Amino acid sequence: MFLFALVYTAGTVSGMYGRGFGFWTFAVLLVILIAECVASKGSFSGIGRIVVLLILISSAVFATAQFRYASVDENRDSYMQYMTDEKSVIVWGKIYKTEYKYFSYRYYMTDCVVQPEYGKAFGRKISCGDVVVYCDSKSAHLGDYMKACGKIGLFKSATNEGEFDRACFYRSQGIDFSVNADSIKTSAGKHAWYYHRLEKLRDTLSASLLEVTDETTAGVLSSMLLGDKSYLDDEIKDLYQVSGISHILAISGLHISIVGMAFYKLLRKRRVSYTAAFVCSAVLILSYAVMTGNAVSTRRAVGMFILTMLAAALGRCTDMLNSLGIMVIYLLWDNPMVLGYAGFVFSVGAILAIGIVTPVMSASKGEKFWASVSIQLPMLPVVAMNYYELPLFAVFVNLIVIPALPVVFISGLLASAAGCFGVMPGKLLVFPAFAVLKLYEVLCGLVMKLPGASVITGAPDGYRIFLFYAVMSGFLVAFSLKRRAIECGLKEKGQILYSVQRVVCTAVLLAILLVKPKTAAQLDILDVGQGDGIFYRFESGTCIFIDGGSSDRKQLGENVIMPFLKYNGIQSISYWFVSHADSDHISGLSEVIDSGYTIEHIVVAEAAANEEAMEELLFKAKEAGIDICLISKGDSIEINDASGSRSTANEEADGIMCLYPGPCDTALDRNDMCLVLKLTDGRFSGIFGGDISSEVEKKLVNEYGDELSVDFYKANHHGSRYSGSADWIEALSPRWAAVSCAAENRYGHPADEAMDRLMDAKCRILYTMQSGQIKYKESAIYENNRQ
């Protein structure tokens, strides 16, 4: 069943990511199935019929998965074409999850029917996927049937590399869109009393935790025990993530086994029959899953637990991997898009590691270190794909964290229950959980101070992921043979060699992810909304950034710039140029400085360094230990090796040259004191002029003339009508230009007049508001178009 589940997964992958990849995966799995069959039979005699049968069954499973994915995808497309942002709708559904987040109540509904508005009337009712309804007040409860009237909010796709893709995330959850409700009506369902009591129990236990301990501890415990992340501290969440222990915040197999097995064993001690104990435990676990939000990882764990208990009740035994296989097929059939959900991949991947890798890499039950390595090592590519960095000391941290988890879980559960009857009993019972969580916090803080605690890897490409798992498979085969040799009597010598092999395996696999091949030069104009954010990597590997701010996108550094840098494996920026200190050019940079990311130098115009907003930025940079470089007209920063070198030479070498302003230049408008930079790298050249006006452009044309000629032009002042004069464009004669601005802004950017002047010069124009992030690499232009 497990291998057939892999075949089913390959079929879903084929539908989601392309037939080529899926068919190759299917072929590999088919070979494994045949090899497994031959190995179990012990010979090739009479194997022909079995092989034919395996091929037929596997092909049917693969085709079924493809058909299921295609049917779900086509059905979704058939009605989503009528759903647009701000369209008025009426939606009906049953609430399966409630949540309070960002000062708003969220109701997640399933079995939904939507009725879109057409003109002044509403059209026909359409069955759709799940919907999340936003409401300012708590007007509904778990298990209620809701009718909500409001406007659709479509989830936005990521427009920059590394950026969180809300559309992809919610689609993987089976949620099609959101509705900002103007009015709602509810009615109690057939079993509403059951759901209402579960919701009330969760809210009571959550409130009890707030009474018996501090908010930070209560937030962690509510997330771990009740699936309620309403007041989970963001700093703690980030600390756990970069330390490699964020898995403890999700409802998983540990929670299910503690609750379910404890209750099952209690019933068995009371001499309750196997069947009755199984039924009662299953009801308890299913209720716990519903109460905690019924997340994918929870459903996987609950399903595997029920299969295990069912086997025990029937006097049979079950295999962990086969149980996992059944649940994988069930979850993918229910929602094939869940394959794109990181929580599903982590949940299933961890069980695969425990079932396949741990028995081979951990020679005995006493080898806790290698058991920890064997679980986390196979998950490294998944971590790198989702977070673009690896917590290298997570193995050691988890050696302390995981054994103490039952203490946290039991203490928190008892404290939340006792707190309902009295604060003091709850405070006494919560102390062990409080102490362990504080230990986690201190431990993670100390680990993060170690050099190399978290290494930025970038998003690994398909070749590196394939190489990683191919090499790991080879090592696992070698380990299996070595263990047989050890069992055959070559104990002392074999164990030493076995240990060496495991160290070598770990080192090689880490090297595959950490060692990066030399990359070509690349230019990226990020989609930052109304603002600027430009990255460039020279052929030598030196990385620079120009500006980094937005007037309409909040937390730009955290949500756009830092994810982009990590996605591309950029561990540091050598020179960060600041054209001027308007917020739409520095808001994100300020956040990057606060994050502790490595910036070696911040470069500003000497003539503008004493401006108040600039002084504040430079003070923050100095506090962070960043070197400040003041440059003026004629200065250049030559890039001739990986570190870069600064000079004041005027010859045009690879690097950045400051064209304006000079040390004595002044202007009433801050925009006219912007740095104007000319970048040269081999055969590529570009001009970056911040927000300068046509008056400054005229000065530069008169002074530099034909020396301004470049391949690329970042449109001045977001395409303002007061910039990009005809003489300026003629002097630059760019092959292509990029305009960075928001689709909706109060400045009228980009102005038709400015764009007409570029088109008259036969210049190709790209807009971040249309194309998203714009990338130039190896003489090709890539657009990250919105979907």
C-alpha positions in Angstrom: 0.0 0.0 0.0 2.9 2.4 0.8 4.5 2.0 -2.6 1.1 2.3 -4.3 0.6 5.6 -2.3 3.9 6.8 -3.8 2.6 5.9 -7.3 -0.6 7.9 -6.6 1.5 10.8 -5.4 3.5 10.6 -8.6 0.3 10.8 -10.6 -0.8 13.9 -8.6 2.7 15.4 -9.2 2.3 14.7 -12.9 -0.9 16.8 -12.9 0.5 19.6 -10.8 4.1 20.1 -12.1 4.0 18.5 -15.5 3.8 15.1 -17.1 7.5 14.7 -17.7 8.5 14.9 -14.1 5.5 12.7 -13.0 6.2 10.0 -15.6 9.9 9.7 -14.6 8.9 9.4 -11.0 6.4 6.8 -11.9 9.0 4.8 -13.9 11.4 4.8 -10.9 8.7 3.7 -8.5 7.6 0.9 -10.9 11.2 -0.4 -10.9 11.3 -0.3 -7.1 8.0 -2.2 -6.9 9.3 -4.9 -9.2 12.6 -5.1 -7.3 10.7 -5.4 -4.0 8.6 -8.2 -5.5 11.6 -10.1 -6.8 13.4 -9.6 -3.4 10.4 -11.0 -1.4 10.0 -14.0 -3.8 13.7 -14.7 -3.8 14.0 -15.7 -7.5 12.9 -14.7 -11.0 10.9 -17.9 -11.6 7.2 -17.2 -12.2 7.7 -13.5 -11.8 6.3 -12.5 -15.2 2.6 -12.6 -14.3 3.3 -10.7 -11.1 5.2 -8.0 -13.0 2.4 -7.6 -15.5 -0.1 -7.3 -12.7 2.0 -4.7 -10.9 2.4 -2.7 -14.1 -1.4 -2.8 -14.7 -2.3 -1.9 -11.1 0.3 0.9 -10.8 -0.7 2.4 -14.2 -4.3 2.4 -13.0 -3.4 4.1 -9.7 -1.2 6.6 -11.6 -4.0 7.4 -14.1 -6.6 7.7 -11.3 -4.5 10.3 -9.6 -4.0 12.3 -12.8 -7.8 12.1 -13.5 -8.6 13.2 -10.0 -6.3 16.2 -10.1 -7.5 17.2 -13.6 -11.2 17.0 -12.6 -10.7 19.1 -9.4 -8.6 21.7 -11.3 -11.1 22.0 -14.2 -14.1 22.2 -11.8 -12.4 25.0 -9.9 -11.5 26.9 -13.0 -15.1 26.6 -14.3 -16.4 28.8 -11.5 -13.4 30.9 -10.4 -13.6 32.7 -13.8 -16.7 34.5 -12.4 -15.0 35.5 -9.1 -13.3 38.9 -9.2 -12.0 41.2 -6.5 -14.7 43.3 -4.8 -17.5 41.5 -6.5 -20.6 41.3 -4.3 -21.7 37.7 -3.5 -23.8 35.7 -1.2 -22.2 32.5 0.1 -23.6 29.6 2.2 -21.6 27.0 4.0 -20.9 25.1 7.2 -18.3 26.5 9.6 -15.5 24.0 10.4 -13.0 26.3 12.0 -13.1 29.6 13.8 -10.1 31.9 14.4 -9.4 35.4 15.8 -6.4 37.0 14.1 -5.3 40.6 13.4 -8.3 42.0 15.2 -10.8 40.1 13.0 -12.9 37.0 13.3 -12.4 34.4 10.6 -14.9 31.7 9.8 -13.7 28.9 7.6 -16.6 27.3 5.7 -16.9 24.0 3.8 -19.7 22.6 1.5 -20.0 26.1 0.1 -22.4 27.5 -2.4 -21.8 31.0 -3.9 -24.2 33.3 -5.7 -22.3 36.1 -7.6 -23.9 39.5 -8.4 -24.5 40.4 -12.1 -25.4 44.0 -12.5 -28.1 44.7 -9.9 -29.2 41.1 -9.6 -27.6 37.9 -8.4 -27.0 35.1 -10.8 -27.3 31.3 -10.3 -25.9 29.5 -7.3 -22.6 27.7 -7.9 -21.0 25.0 -5.7 -17.4 26.0 -4.9 -14.5 25.1 -2.6 -14.0 26.3 0.9 -14.4 30.0 1.8 -13.0 32.1 4.6 -15.3 34.9 5.9 -13.9 37.9 7.7 -16.1 39.6 10.2 -15.6 42.3 12.9 -17.7 40.6 15.5 -18.1 37.1 16.8 -21.5 36.2 15.3 -21.2 32.5 14.5 -19.9 29.3 16.1 -18.2 26.1 15.1 -20.7 23.7 13.3 -23.1 26.5 12.4 -24.5 27.0 8.9 -23.7 30.5 7.7 -25.1 32.8 5.0 -22.7 35.7 4.4 -23.3 38.7 2.2 -20.2 40.7 1.2 -17.5 41.3 -1.3 -14.9 38.8 -2.6 -11.3 39.1 -1.8 -9.1 37.0 -4.0 -5.8 35.9 -2.5 -2.7 37.5 -4.1 -0.1 35.5 -5.9 3.6 36.2 -5.0 5.2 38.7 -7.5 8.7 38.3 -6.2 11.0 35.4 -5.7 10.8 34.1 -2.1 7.7 36.1 -1.3 4.8 34.3 0.5 2.3 33.1 -2.1 -1.1 33.6 -0.5 -3.0 32.3 -3.5 -0.9 29.0 -3.6 -1.2 28.6 0.2 -4.9 28.9 0.4 -5.4 26.8 -2.7 -3.5 24.0 -1.1 -5.9 24.3 1.8 -8.9 23.9 -0.6 -9.9 27.5 0.1 -10.9 29.5 -3.1 -11.4 33.0 -1.9 -12.3 35.2 1.1 -15.5 37.3 1.7 -15.5 40.5 3.7 -18.9 40.2 5.2 -21.3 43.1 5.4 -23.9 40.9 7.1 -24.2 37.3 8.2 -27.0 35.0 9.3 -26.5 31.7 11.0 -28.5 28.6 11.8 -27.7 25.7 14.0 -27.0 22.4 12.2 -28.2 18.9 13.1 -25.2 18.3 15.5 -24.4 21.9 16.3 -24.6 21.3 20.1 -21.6 18.9 19.7 -19.5 21.5 17.8 -20.6 24.3 20.1 -19.4 22.4 23.2 -16.0 21.7 21.5 -15.6 25.3 20.6 -16.5 26.4 24.1 -14.1 23.9 25.6 -11.3 25.2 23.4 -12.0 28.8 24.3 -12.3 28.0 28.0 -9.0 26.1 28.1 -7.3 28.9 26.1 -8.6 31.6 28.5 -7.6 29.4 31.4 -4.0 29.3 30.2 -3.9 33.1 30.0 -5.0 33.2 33.6 -2.4 30.8 35.0 0.7 32.0 33.1 2.2 34.8 31.1 0.9 35.6 27.6 4.0 34.4 25.8 3.9 31.0 27.5 0.1 30.8 27.1 0.4 31.6 23.4 2.9 28.7 22.8 0.8 26.3 24.9 -2.4 27.3 23.1 -0.7 26.7 19.7 0.7 23.3 20.8 -2.3 22.0 22.6 -5.3 23.6 21.1 -4.2 24.7 17.6 -5.0 28.3 18.6 -2.4 30.7 17.3 -4.3 33.9 18.1 -1.8 35.2 20.5 1.3 33.3 19.6 4.2 35.7 19.9 5.8 36.4 16.4 9.3 36.6 17.9 9.0 33.2 19.5 7.6 31.8 16.3 10.5 33.2 14.3 13.0 32.0 17.0 11.7 28.4 16.9 11.7 28.5 13.1 15.3 29.6 12.6 16.4 27.1 15.4 14.7 24.2 13.7 12.1 23.4 16.3 9.0 25.1 14.9 7.5 21.6 14.4 6.5 21.6 18.1 3.9 24.3 17.5 1.8 22.0 15.3 -0.7 19.4 16.4 1.1 16.2 15.4 1.4 12.5 16.1 2.9 13.2 19.5 -0.2 15.0 20.7 -2.5 12.3 19.3 -0.5 9.4 20.8 -0.4 11.0 24.2 -4.1 11.8 24.3 -5.3 8.7 22.5 -3.0 6.1 23.9 -3.4 7.4 27.5 -7.2 7.1 27.2 -7.0 3.7 25.4 -4.7 2.2 28.1 -6.9 3.6 30.8 -9.9 1.9 29.3 -8.0 -1.4 28.9 -6.9 -1.3 32.5 -10.6 -1.0 33.4 -11.0 -4.2 31.5 -13.0 -2.6 28.7 -13.0 -4.7 25.6 -10.6 -4.0 22.7 -13.5 -2.9 20.4 -15.1 -0.6 23.0 -11.7 0.9 23.9 -11.0 1.5 20.2 -14.4 3.2 19.6 -14.2 5.4 22.6 -10.5 6.4 21.9 -11.4 7.1 18.2 -14.3 9.3 19.2 -12.1 11.3 21.6 -9.3 11.7 19.1 -11.7 12.8 16.3 -13.3 15.3 18.7 -9.8 16.6 19.6 -9.0 17.0 15.9 -12.2 19.0 15.3 -11.6 21.2 18.3 -8.1 22.0 17.2 -9.0 23.0 13.7 -8.5 19.7 11.9 -5.3 20.7 10.1 -3.7 18.4 7.5 -1.0 17.1 9.9 -3.6 16.5 12.5 -5.8 14.5 10.1 -2.8 12.4 9.0 -1.9 11.7 12.6 -5.5 10.9 13.6 -6.0 8.6 10.6 -2.8 6.6 11.4 -3.7 6.3 15.1 -7.2 5.0 14.2 -5.8 2.5 11.8 -3.3 1.3 14.4 -6.0 1.0 17.1 -8.4 -0.7 14.6 -5.7 -3.3 13.9 -5.2 -3.9 17.6 -9.0 -4.3 18.1 -9.1 -6.9 15.3 -6.1 -8.8 16.7 -4.0 -7.8 13.8 -0.8 -5.7 13.4 -0.3 -2.8 11.1 2.8 -1.3 9.5 3.5 2.4 10.0 4.4 3.1 6.3 1.3 1.3 5.0 -0.8 3.3 7.4 0.9 6.4 6.1 0.2 5.3 2.5 -3.5 4.9 3.2 -3.7 8.4 4.7 -1.7 10.0 1.9 -4.1 8.6 -0.7 -7.1 9.7 1.3 -5.7 13.3 1.8 -4.7 13.6 -1.9 -8.0 12.3 -3.1 -9.8 14.8 -0.8 -7.7 17.7 -2.1 -4.9 17.0 -4.6 -3.7 20.6 -4.2 -2.6 19.7 -0.6 0.6 18.4 -2.2 1.7 22.0 -2.5 1.2 22.6 1.2 4.4 22.7 3.3 2.7 21.3 6.4 1.6 18.2 4.5 5.1 17.7 3.0 6.8 18.1 6.4 4.3 15.8 8.2 4.6 13.0 5.6 8.3 13.5 5.2 9.0 13.1 8.9 7.1 9.8 9.0 9.0 8.6 5.9 12.3 9.4 7.6 11.3 7.6 10.8 10.1 4.5 8.8 12.9 4.3 6.2 16.0 6.2 7.3 16.0 5.8 11.1 16.1 2.0 11.1 19.2 2.1 8.8 21.2 5.0 10.2 20.5 4.4 13.9 22.2 1.0 14.7 20.6 0.7 18.1 17.9 2.3 20.2 20.6 4.0 22.4 21.9 6.1 19.5 19.8 9.1 20.1 22.0 11.4 18.2 21.9 9.4 15.0 18.2 8.9 15.4 17.8 12.6 15.4 20.1 13.0 12.4 18.2 10.3 10.5 14.9 12.2 10.9 16.2 15.7 10.1 18.7 14.9 7.3 16.1 13.8 4.7 14.1 16.9 5.5 16.9 19.4 4.7 15.9 19.9 1.0 12.3 20.5 2.1 13.4 23.0 4.7 15.6 24.8 2.1 12.8 24.8 -0.4 10.4 26.5 2.1 12.7 28.7 4.2 15.8 29.1 2.0 18.1 28.6 5.0 19.2 25.6 7.2 19.5 25.5 11.0 22.7 23.5 11.2 22.5 22.9 15.0 18.8 21.8 14.9 20.0 18.2 15.5 21.5 19.0 18.8 18.7 21.4 19.9 16.1 18.7 19.1 18.0 16.2 21.3 17.0 18.4 24.2 13.6 19.7 22.9 11.9 16.5 21.8 12.4 14.4 25.0 10.9 17.2 27.1 7.9 17.7 24.9 5.6 15.2 26.8 6.3 17.3 30.0 5.2 20.5 28.2 2.1 18.8 26.8 0.9 17.0 29.9 1.7 20.0 32.2 -0.1 22.4 29.9 -3.1 20.2 29.4 -3.5 19.6 33.2 -2.9 23.3 34.0 -5.5 24.5 31.4 -8.1 22.1 32.9 -7.2 22.9 36.6 -7.3 26.6 35.8 -11.0 26.3 35.0 -11.6 25.6 38.7 -8.9 27.8 40.3 -5.9 29.9 39.4 -3.5 28.5 42.0 -3.8 24.9 41.0 -3.3 25.9 37.4 -0.2 28.0 38.2 1.3 25.1 40.1 0.6 22.6 37.3 1.8 24.9 34.5 5.2 25.5 36.1 6.9 22.5 34.5 5.7 23.6 31.1 6.7 27.2 31.8 10.2 26.1 32.9 10.8 23.9 29.9 9.6 26.5 27.4 11.9 29.1 29.0 14.7 26.6 28.6 13.8 26.2 24.9 13.9 30.0 24.5 17.3 30.3 26.2 18.7 27.4 24.3 17.5 28.7 21.0 18.9 32.2 21.8 22.3 30.7 22.7 22.4 28.6 19.6 21.5 31.5 17.3 24.6 33.4 18.6 26.9 30.6 17.4 28.6 31.2 14.0 26.8 29.4 11.2 23.7 28.6 13.3 21.5 29.4 10.4 23.0 29.3 6.9 21.3 30.8 3.9 21.2 28.2 1.1 18.8 29.7 -1.4 16.0 27.7 -3.0 17.7 24.4 -4.3 17.0 23.6 -7.9 15.6 20.3 -9.0 19.0 18.8 -10.0 20.5 19.4 -6.5 17.4 17.9 -4.9 17.6 14.8 -7.1 21.3 14.5 -6.4 20.7 14.8 -2.7 18.2 12.0 -2.5 20.1 9.8 -5.0 23.3 10.0 -3.0 21.3 9.5 0.3 19.7 6.3 -1.2 23.2 5.0 -2.2 24.5 5.6 1.4 21.4 3.9 2.8 22.1 0.8 0.7 25.7 0.8 1.9 24.6 1.2 5.5 22.2 -1.8 5.2 25.0 -4.0 4.0 27.3 -2.8 6.7 24.8 -3.5 9.4 24.4 -7.1 8.1 28.2 -7.4 8.3 28.1 -6.1 11.9 25.4 -8.6 12.8 27.5 -11.4 11.2 30.3 -10.9 13.7 32.4 -8.0 12.4 31.3 -6.0 15.3 34.2 -3.8 16.6 35.8 -3.0 13.2 32.4 -2.8 11.5 31.0 -0.4 14.0 33.9 2.0 13.6 33.6 2.0 9.8 29.8 2.3 10.1 30.2 5.5 12.2 32.7 6.9 9.8 30.3 6.2 6.9 27.5 8.0 8.6 29.7 11.1 9.2 30.8 11.1 5.6 27.2 10.7 4.5 26.0 13.7 6.5 28.9 15.8 5.3 28.4 15.0 1.6 24.6 15.6 1.8 25.2 19.0 3.6 27.8 19.9 0.9 25.2 19.3 -1.9 22.9 21.9 -0.3 25.5 24.3 1.0 28.1 24.5 -1.8 26.7 26.8 -4.5 27.9 26.7 -8.1 29.1 30.0 -9.5 26.2 32.0 -10.8 26.0 34.5 -13.7 25.5 38.2 -13.3 21.9 39.1 -12.7 19.7 42.2 -12.2 16.4 42.2 -10.4 13.9 45.0 -10.1 11.6 43.9 -7.3 7.9 44.6 -7.3 7.8 46.8 -4.2 4.6 48.6 -5.1 5.1 52.4 -5.1 8.8 52.5 -4.5 12.2 51.2 -5.6 14.2 48.0 -4.8 17.0 46.9 -7.1 19.5 44.1 -6.7 22.5 43.4 -8.8 25.1 40.5 -8.7 28.3 41.1 -10.6 30.1 38.4 -12.6 32.6 38.3 -9.7 29.9 37.4 -7.2 29.8 40.8 -5.5 26.2 41.7 -4.6 24.8 45.2 -4.3 21.4 46.7 -3.7 20.0 50.1 -4.6 17.3 51.6 -2.4 14.6 49.3 -1.0 11.4 51.0 0.1 7.7 51.4 -0.5 5.0 53.9 0.4 2.2 51.4 0.1 3.6 48.0 1.1 4.1 47.5 4.8 6.9 45.4 6.3 8.6 45.4 2.9 11.9 44.3 4.4 10.4 41.3 6.2 8.0 40.2 3.5 9.7 41.0 0.2 13.4 42.0 0.4 14.7 39.4 3.0 12.8 36.5 1.4 14.1 37.5 -2.1 17.7 37.6 -0.8 17.4 34.3 1.0 15.7 32.7 -2.0 18.6 33.6 -4.2 21.1 32.4 -1.6 22.5 35.9 -1.0 24.3 35.7 2.4 25.4 39.4 2.4 25.3 42.6 0.5 28.6 44.3 -0.1 27.3 47.7 -1.0 23.8 49.1 -0.3 23.3 52.3 -2.2 20.7 54.8 -1.0 19.6 57.4 -3.6 17.8 59.6 -1.0 15.9 59.2 2.3 12.3 59.2 1.2 10.4 56.4 2.8 9.5 54.8 -0.6 13.3 54.2 -1.0 14.4 53.2 2.5 11.5 51.7 4.5 12.5 48.1 3.6 16.3 48.8 4.1 15.6 50.0 7.7 13.9 46.7 8.4 16.7 44.7 6.9 19.2 46.6 9.2 17.0 45.7 12.2 16.9 42.0 11.2 20.7 41.8 11.6 21.3 40.7 8.0 24.9 41.3 6.9 25.4 44.6 5.0 29.1 45.5 4.7 28.7 49.1 3.5 25.9 51.6 3.1 26.7 54.2 0.4 25.1 57.6 0.3 25.7 61.0 -1.4 28.1 63.1 0.6 26.1 66.2 -0.3 22.9 64.7 1.2 24.4 62.9 4.3 23.3 65.6 6.7 19.7 65.6 5.8 17.6 64.6 8.9 16.0 61.4 7.6 19.3 60.3 6.2 21.1 60.9 9.5 18.5 58.7 11.3 19.2 55.9 8.8 22.9 56.2 9.0 22.8 56.3 12.8 20.9 53.0 12.8 23.4 51.5 10.4 26.4 52.6 12.5 24.7 51.0 15.6 24.5 47.8 13.6 28.2 47.9 12.8 27.7 48.8 9.1 30.4 50.9 7.4 29.2 54.2 5.9 30.6 55.3 2.6 30.1 58.9 1.4 30.6 59.4 -2.4 30.4 62.3 -4.8 30.4 62.9 -8.5 33.4 61.2 -10.1 33.9 58.6 -7.4 33.6 55.0 -8.3 33.5 51.6 -6.6 35.4 49.1 -8.7 34.3 45.5 -8.5 37.3 43.3 -9.5 37.0 40.4 -7.1 34.5 38.8 -4.7 35.0 41.5 -2.1 35.0 44.6 -4.3 37.4 47.5 -4.0 36.8 51.2 -3.8 38.7 53.8 -5.8 38.3 57.3 -7.1 39.6 56.5 -10.6 37.5 57.9 -13.4 38.2 55.2 -16.0 35.2 53.0 -16.8 35.9 49.7 -15.1 33.5 47.1 -13.8 31.7 48.6 -10.9 29.6 51.6 -10.0 30.4 55.2 -10.8 28.7 58.2 -9.2 27.6 60.8 -11.8 25.8 63.1 -9.4 25.6 65.0 -7.0 29.0 66.7 -6.4 30.0 67.8 -2.9 28.9 71.3 -3.5 25.6 70.6 -5.3 22.4 71.9 -3.6 18.7 71.7 -4.4 15.5 72.8 -2.7 13.8 69.5 -3.6 15.3 66.4 -2.0 14.6 64.4 -5.1 17.1 66.6 -7.0 19.9 65.5 -4.6 19.5 61.8 -5.5 22.5 59.6 -6.2 22.8 59.0 -9.9 24.8 55.8 -10.6 26.1 54.2 -13.7 26.8 50.4 -13.4 29.2 48.6 -15.7 29.8 44.9 -15.7 31.4 43.4 -18.8 29.0 44.1 -21.7 26.1 45.2 -19.4 25.6 48.8 -18.3 22.7 50.6 -16.6 21.7 54.0 -15.2 19.9 54.4 -11.8 18.8 57.9 -11.1 16.4 57.6 -8.1 13.8 60.4 -8.3 15.8 63.1 -10.2 13.8 65.6 -12.3 14.4 66.7 -15.9 16.5 69.7 -14.6 19.1 67.4 -13.2 18.9 65.2 -16.3 19.7 68.3 -18.4 22.8 69.0 -16.3 24.0 65.4 -16.7 23.4 65.4 -20.5 25.4 68.6 -20.8 28.2 67.3 -18.7 28.5 63.6 -19.9 26.9 63.5 -23.3 27.4 60.2 -25.1 29.1 58.7 -22.0 25.6 58.2 -20.6 24.8 55.5 -23.2 23.7 52.3 -21.5 21.8 49.0 -22.1 19.3 49.4 -19.3 17.5 52.4 -17.7 15.6 52.3 -14.5 13.0 55.0 -15.2 13.6 58.0 -13.0 10.9 58.9 -10.4 8.7 55.9 -11.2 7.9 57.2 -14.6 6.9 60.7 -13.6 6.0 63.3 -16.3 8.7 65.6 -14.8 11.4 63.1 -15.5 12.7 61.1 -18.5 13.1 64.1 -20.9 13.6 63.5 -24.6 17.3 64.7 -24.5 18.0 62.4 -21.5 16.5 59.3 -23.3 18.4 60.2 -26.4 21.7 60.4 -24.5 21.0 57.1 -22.7 19.7 55.3 -25.8 18.7 52.2 -23.7 17.6 48.9 -25.2 15.2 48.4 -22.4 13.8 50.1 -19.3 11.9 49.2 -16.1 9.3 51.3 -14.4 8.8 50.6 -10.7 5.5 51.7 -9.4 2.2 50.5 -8.0 -0.8 49.8 -10.2 -2.9 52.3 -8.1 -1.1 55.4 -6.8 -2.1 59.0 -6.2 0.8 60.4 -8.3 -0.4 59.2 -11.7 2.8 57.1 -12.2 3.7 56.2 -14.8 2.9 59.2 -16.9 1.9 58.7 -20.5 4.2 61.5 -21.7 7.2 59.9 -20.1 6.4 56.5 -21.5 5.8 57.9 -25.0 9.3 59.4 -25.0 10.7 56.0 -24.2 8.6 54.3 -26.9 9.7 56.9 -29.4 13.3 55.9 -28.7 12.4 52.3 -29.6 13.0 51.2 -26.0 11.3 48.1 -24.6 9.4 49.0 -21.4 8.6 46.7 -18.5 6.4 47.6 -15.5 6.6 46.0 -12.1 2.9 46.7 -11.7 2.2 44.4 -14.6 5.2 42.0 -14.7 6.0 41.7 -11.0 9.7 41.2 -10.3 11.8 41.7 -13.4 15.0 39.7 -13.8 17.8 40.1 -16.3 20.2 37.2 -16.4 22.4 35.7 -19.1 21.1 38.3 -21.7 17.5 37.1 -21.1 14.7 39.0 -19.4 12.3 37.1 -17.1 8.9 38.4 -15.9 7.2 37.1 -12.8 3.7 37.8 -14.1 0.8 38.0 -11.7 -1.7 35.2 -12.1 
